[in-house]
Amino acid sequence: MKTINKLVSAFFLFALALVQAAPPIPGGGGGGGNGTGAPSSPIDMYVYVLGIVAVALIVYFTKKYKNVKV
């Protein structure tokens, strides 16, 4: 492995070690409320629709650019 590859790998490993989610709250939670939690995001209703639209756009642009190159 070249030196630059080792340095880049070490950099990403170091960067991933620094990136963390929020630390856990001691005692099993905070706030003391008995609520049902945060409501779901509005985007949750459209996850399947967004996936289908994404696949359709990928197919459309792939065919569009394939026809231009021929």
N, C-alpha and C positions, 0 to 999 in steps of 0.2 A: 504494500500500500504506500502510495506517495505521501510525503510529509503534509501536503496541503489537505489531503483527504483525512488524515489523522487529526489535523487541527480543526477542520470543520466538524468532524464527528465529536470531538471533545467539546467544542463550543456549543453544539446542539444539546449534548448531554448535560452540560452545565446550565444552559438556558432552561431545559425541562425540569431540572432540579429546583430552580427558583420559582417556576410557575406553579402555583398551588391554588386550590379553592380556599374559601374562608375556613379558618380552623374551627374544629367542632366546639360547640358551647358545652362547658362542663356542666354536669347535672342532667343531661338528657334533654336539653332544649331551653328555650328562653321565652320570655313574655308572659308566661303563666296563664295564657288564655285557653279556653276550651273550644275554640272555633274549629270550623271544618278545614281550615287551611286557606291558602290563596286560591282564588278562582282560576280556572284554566284560561289560557291566553285565547284571544279571538282567533289566532291563526290555527289553533288546534282543530277547528271545524273544517279547515280547508287543506289539510295535509295531503290527502289523497288527490285532490284536484290540482294542487301545486306540483305534485310528483308527475301527474299525467301531462300537465302543461310543459314541464321541464323536458320530459322525454320527447314530446311533440316538437318543441323548439330545437332540440338536438338533431332530430331526424330531418327537420326542415332545412336547417342551416348546413347540415352535412350534404344533403342532396343539392342544395343551391351551389355550394362551393365545388362539389364534384362535377357539376355540369359546366361550371365556368372554366375549370382546368382542362377539360377534354377538348 
